[in-house]
C-alpha cells in the first residue's frame, strides 16, 4: 500500500529578504519524510508560498521549525506589503493528496494549532473544513482588519481565537490553520498602472462581489513593473476552471482599453487544471488525459 501523502502550503509574511528565506528553508532540512516542493517569494506582496509534502509526523515537525525560524525574523510591526495578512506565518492549510482524508487533515490542523500555541504563544483561528463556526470558514472573514486591527477585533467574544488567549502575539499576530482542497494562486498582469482598473476587474470576478463562486480576487500594484495585477485565489478549479477566469479578466480589461500582458502561477498546481486549459484552447475532440505521454507511462508503471 502506498504511503500517506499530505500537502501543506504555509504562507509567510516575507518575500523580500533572500537571507531570511534561506534561514527559513534550512529550518525544514533533515526532517525525515518531509519534502520541500517549492518556495515562491513575491516582492510586491512581501509574502512567500512554501509547498511541503509529508505525513502527519513530518509535517508537525516541519511546521514547528518553520514557525521558530519565521518568528525569529518577521516582525509585523515593521512589515509592509500588498497582500492582506494577519500573522507572520499567515496561513497553514493541510490538503489530502494520497491515502489521506479531509477528516484526517482536520485533525492534523487541530494538532498543529495546539502545538503552535503551546510552543510559540501565537493564537490560532481554524478555517475551511476545520472551521469551528460558519463565519470562520472563509479566510478573508478571519483576516479582515489584518494585523493592525487584530487586537481590537479580538476584544469581541465572537472573534476569540480557537487556540490561545484573545491577545495577538506582539510581533507575529495570529495564524490561520485548517484543511482545504487544492487551491491555485493565479495572477493576471495588466498593461496599465491604474490600480482602480485592477480593483474593478477583481470585483467583477470574485464571489463576494457577485462573481464566480470559487474565486477570490483583489487588485495589486506592481510598482517595480509600473503595472497592476489581478491577484486571484482559485479555491475550486474543478468547478471554476482557470480558462474561464482568464477569459473573463481579458474581457473585462478590454472594456477599459487595457491588454493582459501575462499571467503567473504562484507555487504548485494540479496537473488536471492545466489539462483543462489545453483542452479548452486547443478544442481537442474526445480528449482523454491518458493521451499525455507521462501519464501513460505512470499508468504502466503503477
C-alpha positions as protocol buffer text, in pm:
chain_id: "A"
residue {
  index: 1
  type: UNK
  ca { x: 0 y: 0 z: 0 }
}
residue {
  index: 2
  type: UNK
  ca { x: 129 y: 345 z: -92 }
}
residue {
  index: 3
  type: UNK
  ca { x: 230 y: 571 z: 193 }
}
residue {
  index: 4
  type: UNK
  ca { x: 22 y: 863 z: 313 }
}
residue {
  index: 5
  type: UNK
  ca { x: 92 y: 1197 z: 148 }
}
residue {
  index: 6
  type: UNK
  ca { x: -45 y: 1525 z: 282 }
}
residue {
  index: 7
  type: UNK
  ca { x: 38 y: 1861 z: 129 }
}
residue {
  index: 8
  type: UNK
  ca { x: 91 y: 2168 z: 344 }
}
residue {
  index: 9
  type: UNK
  ca { x: 123 y: 2517 z: 195 }
}
residue {
  index: 10
  type: UNK
  ca { x: 227 y: 2772 z: 460 }
}
residue {
  index: 11
  type: UNK
  ca { x: 218 y: 3137 z: 353 }
}
residue {
  index: 12
  type: UNK
  ca { x: 465 y: 3355 z: 539 }
}
residue {
  index: 13
  type: UNK
  ca { x: 476 y: 3735 z: 551 }
}
residue {
  index: 14
  type: UNK
  ca { x: 821 y: 3776 z: 399 }
}
residue {
  index: 15
  type: UNK
  ca { x: 918 y: 3789 z: 33 }
}
residue {
  index: 16
  type: UNK
  ca { x: 1197 y: 4042 z: 3 }
}
residue {
  index: 17
  type: UNK
  ca { x: 1495 y: 3917 z: 207 }
}
residue {
  index: 18
  type: UNK
  ca { x: 1664 y: 3614 z: 46 }
}
residue {
  index: 19
  type: UNK
  ca { x: 1882 y: 3553 z: 351 }
}
residue {
  index: 20
  type: UNK
  ca { x: 1573 y: 3524 z: 573 }
}
residue {
  index: 21
  type: UNK
  ca { x: 1402 y: 3288 z: 332 }
}
residue {
  index: 22
  type: UNK
  ca { x: 1715 y: 3075 z: 321 }
}
residue {
  index: 23
  type: UNK
  ca { x: 1720 y: 3052 z: 700 }
}
residue {
  index: 24
  type: UNK
  ca { x: 1354 y: 2952 z: 699 }
}
residue {
  index: 25
  type: UNK
  ca { x: 1423 y: 2690 z: 432 }
}
residue {
  index: 26
  type: UNK
  ca { x: 1706 y: 2547 z: 642 }
}
residue {
  index: 27
  type: UNK
  ca { x: 1462 y: 2501 z: 929 }
}
residue {
  index: 28
  type: UNK
  ca { x: 1293 y: 2235 z: 715 }
}
residue {
  index: 29
  type: UNK
  ca { x: 1611 y: 2040 z: 634 }
}
residue {
  index: 30
  type: UNK
  ca { x: 1680 y: 1699 z: 783 }
}
residue {
  index: 31
  type: UNK
  ca { x: 1322 y: 1614 z: 882 }
}
residue {
  index: 32
  type: UNK
  ca { x: 1258 y: 1253 z: 789 }
}
residue {
  index: 33
  type: UNK
  ca { x: 967 y: 1214 z: 548 }
}
residue {
  index: 34
  type: UNK
  ca { x: 933 y: 1587 z: 477 }
}
residue {
  index: 35
  type: UNK
  ca { x: 994 y: 1724 z: 127 }
}
residue {
  index: 36
  type: UNK
  ca { x: 1004 y: 2089 z: 21 }
}
residue {
  index: 37
  type: UNK
  ca { x: 848 y: 2100 z: -326 }
}
residue {
  index: 38
  type: UNK
  ca { x: 867 y: 2473 z: -377 }
}
residue {
  index: 39
  type: UNK
  ca { x: 938 y: 2816 z: -229 }
}
residue {
  index: 40
  type: UNK
  ca { x: 777 y: 3103 z: -421 }
}
residue {
  index: 41
  type: UNK
  ca { x: 851 y: 3455 z: -290 }
}
residue {
  index: 42
  type: UNK
  ca { x: 674 y: 3767 z: -418 }
}
residue {
  index: 43
  type: UNK
  ca { x: 841 y: 4101 z: -352 }
}
residue {
  index: 44
  type: UNK
  ca { x: 535 y: 4315 z: -422 }
}
residue {
  index: 45
  type: UNK
  ca { x: 315 y: 4108 z: -193 }
}
residue {
  index: 46
  type: UNK
  ca { x: 608 y: 4068 z: 52 }
}
residue {
  index: 47
  type: UNK
  ca { x: 491 y: 3713 z: 100 }
}
residue {
  index: 48
  type: UNK
  ca { x: 620 y: 3364 z: 26 }
}
residue {
  index: 49
  type: UNK
  ca { x: 428 y: 3046 z: -51 }
}
residue {
  index: 50
  type: UNK
  ca { x: 604 y: 2730 z: 67 }
}
residue {
  index: 51
  type: UNK
  ca { x: 486 y: 2390 z: -55 }
}
residue {
  index: 52
  type: UNK
  ca { x: 558 y: 2086 z: 163 }
}
residue {
  index: 53
  type: UNK
  ca { x: 454 y: 1723 z: 146 }
}
residue {
  index: 54
  type: UNK
  ca { x: 485 y: 1459 z: 415 }
}
residue {
  index: 55
  type: UNK
  ca { x: 292 y: 1260 z: 668 }
}
residue {
  index: 56
  type: UNK
  ca { x: 143 y: 1370 z: 998 }
}
residue {
  index: 57
  type: UNK
  ca { x: 465 y: 1338 z: 1200 }
}
residue {
  index: 58
  type: UNK
  ca { x: 697 y: 1502 z: 948 }
}
residue {
  index: 59
  type: UNK
  ca { x: 460 y: 1791 z: 882 }
}
residue {
  index: 60
  type: UNK
  ca { x: 416 y: 1868 z: 1251 }
}
residue {
  index: 61
  type: UNK
  ca { x: 795 y: 1877 z: 1290 }
}
residue {
  index: 62
  type: UNK
  ca { x: 826 y: 2096 z: 981 }
}
residue {
  index: 63
  type: UNK
  ca { x: 562 y: 2343 z: 1100 }
}
residue {
  index: 64
  type: UNK
  ca { x: 736 y: 2374 z: 1436 }
}
residue {
  index: 65
  type: UNK
  ca { x: 1067 y: 2453 z: 1268 }
}
residue {
  index: 66
  type: UNK
  ca { x: 904 y: 2692 z: 1023 }
}
residue {
  index: 67
  type: UNK
  ca { x: 737 y: 2891 z: 1300 }
}
residue {
  index: 68
  type: UNK
  ca { x: 1054 y: 2909 z: 1506 }
}
residue {
  index: 69
  type: UNK
  ca { x: 1259 y: 3044 z: 1213 }
}
residue {
  index: 70
  type: UNK
  ca { x: 991 y: 3280 z: 1084 }
}
residue {
  index: 71
  type: UNK
  ca { x: 916 y: 3436 z: 1421 }
}
residue {
  index: 72
  type: UNK
  ca { x: 1288 y: 3499 z: 1469 }
}
residue {
  index: 73
  type: UNK
  ca { x: 1295 y: 3718 z: 1156 }
}
residue {
  index: 74
  type: UNK
  ca { x: 949 y: 3858 z: 1079 }
}
residue {
  index: 75
  type: UNK
  ca { x: 800 y: 4143 z: 1283 }
}
residue {
  index: 76
  type: UNK
  ca { x: 464 y: 4257 z: 1151 }
}
residue {
  index: 77
  type: UNK
  ca { x: 501 y: 4589 z: 1329 }
}
residue {
  index: 78
  type: UNK
  ca { x: 759 y: 4669 z: 1060 }
}
residue {
  index: 79
  type: UNK
  ca { x: 608 y: 4471 z: 772 }
}
residue {
  index: 80
  type: UNK
  ca { x: 463 y: 4630 z: 458 }
}
residue {
  index: 81
  type: UNK
  ca { x: 326 y: 4453 z: 151 }
}
residue {
  index: 82
  type: UNK
  ca { x: 36 y: 4443 z: -93 }
}
residue {
  index: 83
  type: UNK
  ca { x: -113 y: 4118 z: 35 }
}
residue {
  index: 84
  type: UNK
  ca { x: -351 y: 4115 z: 335 }
}
residue {
  index: 85
  type: UNK
  ca { x: -203 y: 3934 z: 637 }
}
residue {
  index: 86
  type: UNK
  ca { x: -291 y: 3851 z: 994 }
}
residue {
  index: 87
  type: UNK
  ca { x: 27 y: 3676 z: 1102 }
}
residue {
  index: 88
  type: UNK
  ca { x: 399 y: 3633 z: 1041 }
}
residue {
  index: 89
  type: UNK
  ca { x: 308 y: 3277 z: 942 }
}
residue {
  index: 90
  type: UNK
  ca { x: -23 y: 3388 z: 796 }
}
residue {
  index: 91
  type: UNK
  ca { x: -199 y: 3069 z: 694 }
}
residue {
  index: 92
  type: UNK
  ca { x: -123 y: 2696 z: 720 }
}
residue {
  index: 93
  type: UNK
  ca { x: -355 y: 2472 z: 515 }
}
residue {
  index: 94
  type: UNK
  ca { x: -334 y: 2092 z: 504 }
}
residue {
  index: 95
  type: UNK
  ca { x: -452 y: 1918 z: 185 }
}
residue {
  index: 96
  type: UNK
  ca { x: -516 y: 1543 z: 148 }
}
residue {
  index: 97
  type: UNK
  ca { x: -328 y: 1404 z: -153 }
}
residue {
  index: 98
  type: UNK
  ca { x: -275 y: 1028 z: -118 }
}
residue {
  index: 99
  type: UNK
  ca { x: -421 y: 783 z: 134 }
}
residue {
  index: 100
  type: UNK
  ca { x: -537 y: 1076 z: 345 }
}
residue {
  index: 101
  type: UNK
  ca { x: -885 y: 1206 z: 415 }
}
residue {
  index: 102
  type: UNK
  ca { x: -1025 y: 1550 z: 485 }
}
residue {
  index: 103
  type: UNK
  ca { x: -1113 y: 1431 z: 835 }
}
residue {
  index: 104
  type: UNK
  ca { x: -751 y: 1330 z: 899 }
}
residue {
  index: 105
  type: UNK
  ca { x: -630 y: 1669 z: 776 }
}
residue {
  index: 106
  type: UNK
  ca { x: -878 y: 1846 z: 1004 }
}
residue {
  index: 107
  type: UNK
  ca { x: -739 y: 1653 z: 1300 }
}
residue {
  index: 108
  type: UNK
  ca { x: -385 y: 1735 z: 1187 }
}
residue {
  index: 109
  type: UNK
  ca { x: -478 y: 2104 z: 1165 }
}
residue {
  index: 110
  type: UNK
  ca { x: -602 y: 2093 z: 1524 }
}
residue {
  index: 111
  type: UNK
  ca { x: -283 y: 1918 z: 1638 }
}
residue {
  index: 112
  type: UNK
  ca { x: -73 y: 2181 z: 1462 }
}
residue {
  index: 113
  type: UNK
  ca { x: -282 y: 2462 z: 1612 }
}
residue {
  index: 114
  type: UNK
  ca { x: -233 y: 2325 z: 1962 }
}
residue {
  index: 115
  type: UNK
  ca { x: 142 y: 2284 z: 1906 }
}
residue {
  index: 116
  type: UNK
  ca { x: 182 y: 2639 z: 1769 }
}
residue {
  index: 117
  type: UNK
  ca { x: 3 y: 2795 z: 2064 }
}
residue {
  index: 118
  type: UNK
  ca { x: 189 y: 2587 z: 2324 }
}
residue {
  index: 119
  type: UNK
  ca { x: 534 y: 2640 z: 2169 }
}
residue {
  index: 120
  type: UNK
  ca { x: 510 y: 2998 z: 2043 }
}
residue {
  index: 121
  type: UNK
  ca { x: 204 y: 3162 z: 2206 }
}
residue {
  index: 122
  type: UNK
  ca { x: 65 y: 3256 z: 1866 }
}
residue {
  index: 123
  type: UNK
  ca { x: -319 y: 3248 z: 1877 }
}
residue {
  index: 124
  type: UNK
  ca { x: -482 y: 3029 z: 1612 }
}
residue {
  index: 125
  type: UNK
  ca { x: -802 y: 3052 z: 1411 }
}
residue {
  index: 126
  type: UNK
  ca { x: -928 y: 2735 z: 1239 }
}
residue {
  index: 127
  type: UNK
  ca { x: -1068 y: 2778 z: 888 }
}
residue {
  index: 128
  type: UNK
  ca { x: -1221 y: 2597 z: 587 }
}
residue {
  index: 129
  type: UNK
  ca { x: -1301 y: 2231 z: 668 }
}
residue {
  index: 130
  type: UNK
  ca { x: -1163 y: 2274 z: 1021 }
}
residue {
  index: 131
  type: UNK
  ca { x: -1367 y: 2588 z: 1097 }
}
residue {
  index: 132
  type: UNK
  ca { x: -1535 y: 2595 z: 1437 }
}
residue {
  index: 133
  type: UNK
  ca { x: -1824 y: 2814 z: 1316 }
}
residue {
  index: 134
  type: UNK
  ca { x: -1962 y: 2918 z: 976 }
}
residue {
  index: 135
  type: UNK
  ca { x: -1826 y: 3273 z: 973 }
}
residue {
  index: 136
  type: UNK
  ca { x: -1471 y: 3135 z: 1012 }
}
residue {
  index: 137
  type: UNK
  ca { x: -1481 y: 2908 z: 708 }
}
residue {
  index: 138
  type: UNK
  ca { x: -1372 y: 3179 z: 464 }
}
residue {
  index: 139
  type: UNK
  ca { x: -1019 y: 3311 z: 513 }
}
residue {
  index: 140
  type: UNK
  ca { x: -1099 y: 3675 z: 418 }
}
residue {
  index: 141
  type: UNK
  ca { x: -1352 y: 3694 z: 702 }
}
residue {
  index: 142
  type: UNK
  ca { x: -1088 y: 3595 z: 956 }
}
residue {
  index: 143
  type: UNK
  ca { x: -823 y: 3821 z: 806 }
}
residue {
  index: 144
  type: UNK
  ca { x: -1047 y: 4130 z: 783 }
}
residue {
  index: 145
  type: UNK
  ca { x: -880 y: 4415 z: 969 }
}
residue {
  index: 146
  type: UNK
  ca { x: -539 y: 4249 z: 925 }
}
residue {
  index: 147
  type: UNK
  ca { x: -263 y: 4259 z: 1185 }
}
residue {
  index: 148
  type: UNK
  ca { x: -316 y: 4628 z: 1258 }
}
residue {
  index: 149
  type: UNK
  ca { x: -680 y: 4573 z: 1362 }
}
residue {
  index: 150
  type: UNK
  ca { x: -633 y: 4236 z: 1530 }
}
residue {
  index: 151
  type: UNK
  ca { x: -605 y: 4347 z: 1894 }
}
residue {
  index: 152
  type: UNK
  ca { x: -931 y: 4540 z: 1870 }
}
residue {
  index: 153
  type: UNK
  ca { x: -1103 y: 4259 z: 1678 }
}
residue {
  index: 154
  type: UNK
  ca { x: -1006 y: 4005 z: 1945 }
}
residue {
  index: 155
  type: UNK
  ca { x: -1189 y: 4206 z: 2211 }
}
residue {
  index: 156
  type: UNK
  ca { x: -1512 y: 4088 z: 2051 }
}
residue {
  index: 157
  type: UNK
  ca { x: -1600 y: 3746 z: 2202 }
}
residue {
  index: 158
  type: UNK
  ca { x: -1719 y: 3635 z: 1856 }
}
residue {
  index: 159
  type: UNK
  ca { x: -1358 y: 3664 z: 1737 }
}
residue {
  index: 160
  type: UNK
  ca { x: -1181 y: 3493 z: 2025 }
}
residue {
  index: 161
  type: UNK
  ca { x: -924 y: 3253 z: 1877 }
}
residue {
  index: 162
  type: UNK
  ca { x: -982 y: 2879 z: 1867 }
}
residue {
  index: 163
  type: UNK
  ca { x: -647 y: 2825 z: 2043 }
}
residue {
  index: 164
  type: UNK
  ca { x: -485 y: 3073 z: 2275 }
}
residue {
  index: 165
  type: UNK
  ca { x: -585 y: 3392 z: 2451 }
}
residue {
  index: 166
  type: UNK
  ca { x: -755 y: 3694 z: 2297 }
}
residue {
  index: 167
  type: UNK
  ca { x: -435 y: 3890 z: 2257 }
}
residue {
  index: 168
  type: UNK
  ca { x: -219 y: 3889 z: 1944 }
}
residue {
  index: 169
  type: UNK
  ca { x: 144 y: 3780 z: 1961 }
}
residue {
  index: 170
  type: UNK
  ca { x: 329 y: 4117 z: 1973 }
}
residue {
  index: 171
  type: UNK
  ca { x: 524 y: 4068 z: 1650 }
}
residue {
  index: 172
  type: UNK
  ca { x: 361 y: 3764 z: 1488 }
}
residue {
  index: 173
  type: UNK
  ca { x: -9 y: 3843 z: 1525 }
}
residue {
  index: 174
  type: UNK
  ca { x: -219 y: 3530 z: 1483 }
}
residue {
  index: 175
  type: UNK
  ca { x: -217 y: 3240 z: 1239 }
}
residue {
  index: 176
  type: UNK
  ca { x: -495 y: 3066 z: 1048 }
}
residue {
  index: 177
  type: UNK
  ca { x: -476 y: 2686 z: 1025 }
}
residue {
  index: 178
  type: UNK
  ca { x: -709 y: 2443 z: 854 }
}
residue {
  index: 179
  type: UNK
  ca { x: -780 y: 2183 z: 587 }
}
residue {
  index: 180
  type: UNK
  ca { x: -896 y: 2254 z: 233 }
}
residue {
  index: 181
  type: UNK
  ca { x: -895 y: 2119 z: -124 }
}
residue {
  index: 182
  type: UNK
  ca { x: -609 y: 2221 z: -358 }
}
residue {
  index: 183
  type: UNK
  ca { x: -602 y: 2597 z: -421 }
}
residue {
  index: 184
  type: UNK
  ca { x: -441 y: 2767 z: -719 }
}
residue {
  index: 185
  type: UNK
  ca { x: -278 y: 3106 z: -664 }
}
residue {
  index: 186
  type: UNK
  ca { x: -312 y: 3268 z: -1005 }
}
residue {
  index: 187
  type: UNK
  ca { x: -227 y: 3626 z: -1102 }
}
residue {
  index: 188
  type: UNK
  ca { x: -308 y: 3816 z: -1423 }
}
residue {
  index: 189
  type: UNK
  ca { x: -91 y: 4118 z: -1509 }
}
residue {
  index: 190
  type: UNK
  ca { x: -233 y: 4417 z: -1697 }
}
residue {
  index: 191
  type: UNK
  ca { x: -74 y: 4675 z: -1928 }
}
residue {
  index: 192
  type: UNK
  ca { x: -165 y: 4969 z: -1708 }
}
residue {
  index: 193
  type: UNK
  ca { x: -58 y: 5125 z: -1381 }
}
residue {
  index: 194
  type: UNK
  ca { x: -412 y: 5225 z: -1281 }
}
residue {
  index: 195
  type: UNK
  ca { x: -498 y: 5027 z: -969 }
}
residue {
  index: 196
  type: UNK
  ca { x: -865 y: 5122 z: -997 }
}
residue {
  index: 197
  type: UNK
  ca { x: -892 y: 4910 z: -1314 }
}
residue {
  index: 198
  type: UNK
  ca { x: -747 y: 4604 z: -1141 }
}
residue {
  index: 199
  type: UNK
  ca { x: -983 y: 4665 z: -848 }
}
residue {
  index: 200
  type: UNK
  ca { x: -1286 y: 4682 z: -1079 }
}
residue {
  index: 201
  type: UNK
  ca { x: -1188 y: 4359 z: -1257 }
}
residue {
  index: 202
  type: UNK
  ca { x: -1126 y: 4182 z: -926 }
}
residue {
  index: 203
  type: UNK
  ca { x: -1468 y: 4293 z: -808 }
}
residue {
  index: 204
  type: UNK
  ca { x: -1627 y: 4157 z: -1127 }
}
residue {
  index: 205
  type: UNK
  ca { x: -1484 y: 3807 z: -1087 }
}
residue {
  index: 206
  type: UNK
  ca { x: -1479 y: 3741 z: -711 }
}
residue {
  index: 207
  type: UNK
  ca { x: -1766 y: 3565 z: -540 }
}
residue {
  index: 208
  type: UNK
  ca { x: -1808 y: 3816 z: -260 }
}
residue {
  index: 209
  type: UNK
  ca { x: -1897 y: 4083 z: -519 }
}
residue {
  index: 210
  type: UNK
  ca { x: -2123 y: 3864 z: -734 }
}
residue {
  index: 211
  type: UNK
  ca { x: -1861 y: 3689 z: -949 }
}
residue {
  index: 212
  type: UNK
  ca { x: -1752 y: 3326 z: -973 }
}
residue {
  index: 213
  type: UNK
  ca { x: -1845 y: 3105 z: -676 }
}
residue {
  index: 214
  type: UNK
  ca { x: -1494 y: 2968 z: -622 }
}
residue {
  index: 215
  type: UNK
  ca { x: -1287 y: 3280 z: -688 }
}
residue {
  index: 216
  type: UNK
  ca { x: -1131 y: 3535 z: -454 }
}
residue {
  index: 217
  type: UNK
  ca { x: -955 y: 3832 z: -609 }
}
residue {
  index: 218
  type: UNK
  ca { x: -808 y: 4175 z: -545 }
}
residue {
  index: 219
  type: UNK
  ca { x: -614 y: 4439 z: -733 }
}
residue {
  index: 220
  type: UNK
  ca { x: -242 y: 4475 z: -661 }
}
residue {
  index: 221
  type: UNK
  ca { x: 6 y: 4741 z: -774 }
}
residue {
  index: 222
  type: UNK
  ca { x: 333 y: 4609 z: -920 }
}
residue {
  index: 223
  type: UNK
  ca { x: 534 y: 4924 z: -861 }
}
residue {
  index: 224
  type: UNK
  ca { x: 863 y: 4788 z: -994 }
}
residue {
  index: 225
  type: UNK
  ca { x: 695 y: 4698 z: -1326 }
}
residue {
  index: 226
  type: UNK
  ca { x: 466 y: 5004 z: -1341 }
}
residue {
  index: 227
  type: UNK
  ca { x: 175 y: 4766 z: -1391 }
}
residue {
  index: 228
  type: UNK
  ca { x: -116 y: 4635 z: -1191 }
}
residue {
  index: 229
  type: UNK
  ca { x: -227 y: 4281 z: -1128 }
}
residue {
  index: 230
  type: UNK
  ca { x: -548 y: 4095 z: -1060 }
}
residue {
  index: 231
  type: UNK
  ca { x: -438 y: 3861 z: -781 }
}
residue {
  index: 232
  type: UNK
  ca { x: -662 y: 3554 z: -771 }
}
residue {
  index: 233
  type: UNK
  ca { x: -718 y: 3254 z: -547 }
}
residue {
  index: 234
  type: UNK
  ca { x: -895 y: 2970 z: -729 }
}
residue {
  index: 235
  type: UNK
  ca { x: -1041 y: 2773 z: -440 }
}
residue {
  index: 236
  type: UNK
  ca { x: -1200 y: 2501 z: -656 }
}
residue {
  index: 237
  type: UNK
  ca { x: -1051 y: 2477 z: -1006 }
}
residue {
  index: 238
  type: UNK
  ca { x: -1281 y: 2187 z: -1098 }
}
residue {
  index: 239
  type: UNK
  ca { x: -1596 y: 2396 z: -1054 }
}
residue {
  index: 240
  type: UNK
  ca { x: -1446 y: 2723 z: -1178 }
}
residue {
  index: 241
  type: UNK
  ca { x: -1167 y: 2646 z: -1428 }
}
residue {
  index: 242
  type: UNK
  ca { x: -866 y: 2865 z: -1496 }
}
residue {
  index: 243
  type: UNK
  ca { x: -951 y: 2937 z: -1858 }
}
residue {
  index: 244
  type: UNK
  ca { x: -1294 y: 3075 z: -1769 }
}
residue {
  index: 245
  type: UNK
  ca { x: -1147 y: 3321 z: -1520 }
}
residue {
  index: 246
  type: UNK
  ca { x: -866 y: 3422 z: -1757 }
}
residue {
  index: 247
  type: UNK
  ca { x: -1109 y: 3489 z: -2042 }
}
residue {
  index: 248
  type: UNK
  ca { x: -1332 y: 3695 z: -1813 }
}
residue {
  index: 249
  type: UNK
  ca { x: -1036 y: 3905 z: -1695 }
}
residue {
  index: 250
  type: UNK
  ca { x: -938 y: 3968 z: -2060 }
}
residue {
  index: 251
  type: UNK
  ca { x: -1295 y: 4064 z: -2147 }
}
residue {
  index: 252
  type: UNK
  ca { x: -1328 y: 4299 z: -1851 }
}
residue {
  index: 253
  type: UNK
  ca { x: -987 y: 4457 z: -1918 }
}
residue {
  index: 254
  type: UNK
  ca { x: -1088 y: 4527 z: -2278 }
}
residue {
  index: 255
  type: UNK
  ca { x: -1376 y: 4741 z: -2150 }
}
residue {
  index: 256
  type: UNK
  ca { x: -1113 y: 4984 z: -2020 }
}
residue {
  index: 257
  type: UNK
  ca { x: -890 y: 4962 z: -2328 }
}
residue {
  index: 258
  type: UNK
  ca { x: -632 y: 4753 z: -2139 }
}
residue {
  index: 259
  type: UNK
  ca { x: -449 y: 4441 z: -2255 }
}
residue {
  index: 260
  type: UNK
  ca { x: -339 y: 4142 z: -2049 }
}
residue {
  index: 261
  type: UNK
  ca { x: 41 y: 4114 z: -2066 }
}
residue {
  index: 262
  type: UNK
  ca { x: 75 y: 3778 z: -1893 }
}
residue {
  index: 263
  type: UNK
  ca { x: -28 y: 3559 z: -1604 }
}
residue {
  index: 264
  type: UNK
  ca { x: 156 y: 3361 z: -1339 }
}
residue {
  index: 265
  type: UNK
  ca { x: 112 y: 3065 z: -1110 }
}
residue {
  index: 266
  type: UNK
  ca { x: 238 y: 3106 z: -753 }
}
residue {
  index: 267
  type: UNK
  ca { x: 354 y: 2776 z: -609 }
}
residue {
  index: 268
  type: UNK
  ca { x: 229 y: 2447 z: -750 }
}
residue {
  index: 269
  type: UNK
  ca { x: -97 y: 2340 z: -910 }
}
residue {
  index: 270
  type: UNK
  ca { x: -268 y: 2012 z: -1003 }
}
residue {
  index: 271
  type: UNK
  ca { x: -193 y: 1876 z: -1350 }
}
residue {
  index: 272
  type: UNK
  ca { x: -565 y: 1847 z: -1423 }
}
residue {
  index: 273
  type: UNK
  ca { x: -601 y: 2224 z: -1407 }
}
residue {
  index: 274
  type: UNK
  ca { x: -358 y: 2271 z: -1696 }
}
residue {
  index: 275
  type: UNK
  ca { x: -505 y: 1983 z: -1896 }
}
residue {
  index: 276
  type: UNK
  ca { x: -843 y: 2158 z: -1876 }
}
residue {
  index: 277
  type: UNK
  ca { x: -681 y: 2473 z: -2018 }
}
residue {
  index: 278
  type: UNK
  ca { x: -516 y: 2280 z: -2303 }
}
residue {
  index: 279
  type: UNK
  ca { x: -840 y: 2103 z: -2386 }
}
residue {
  index: 280
  type: UNK
  ca { x: -1032 y: 2431 z: -2394 }
}
residue {
  index: 281
  type: UNK
  ca { x: -791 y: 2638 z: -2606 }
}
residue {
  index: 282
  type: UNK
  ca { x: -692 y: 2360 z: -2847 }
}
residue {
  index: 283
  type: UNK
  ca { x: -1054 y: 2244 z: -2884 }
}
residue {
  index: 284
  type: UNK
  ca { x: -938 y: 1882 z: -2878 }
}
residue {
  index: 285
  type: UNK
  ca { x: -1211 y: 1640 z: -2976 }
}
residue {
  index: 286
  type: UNK
  ca { x: -1263 y: 1341 z: -2745 }
}
residue {
  index: 287
  type: UNK
  ca { x: -960 y: 1435 z: -2537 }
}
residue {
  index: 288
  type: UNK
  ca { x: -853 y: 1184 z: -2273 }
}
residue {
  index: 289
  type: UNK
  ca { x: -584 y: 1265 z: -2012 }
}
residue {
  index: 290
  type: UNK
  ca { x: -429 y: 922 z: -2076 }
}
residue {
  index: 291
  type: UNK
  ca { x: -311 y: 1065 z: -2411 }
}
residue {
  index: 292
  type: UNK
  ca { x: -48 y: 1260 z: -2219 }
}
residue {
  index: 293
  type: UNK
  ca { x: 276 y: 1063 z: -2256 }
}
residue {
  index: 294
  type: UNK
  ca { x: 395 y: 1099 z: -1897 }
}
residue {
  index: 295
  type: UNK
  ca { x: 55 y: 994 z: -1765 }
}
residue {
  index: 296
  type: UNK
  ca { x: 53 y: 684 z: -1983 }
}
residue {
  index: 297
  type: UNK
  ca { x: 399 y: 588 z: -1858 }
}
residue {
  index: 298
  type: UNK
  ca { x: 292 y: 640 z: -1497 }
}
residue {
  index: 299
  type: UNK
  ca { x: -15 y: 420 z: -1554 }
}
residue {
  index: 300
  type: UNK
  ca { x: 201 y: 138 z: -1695 }
}
residue {
  index: 301
  type: UNK
  ca { x: 447 y: 162 z: -1405 }
}
residue {
  index: 302
  type: UNK
  ca { x: 182 y: 160 z: -1134 }
}
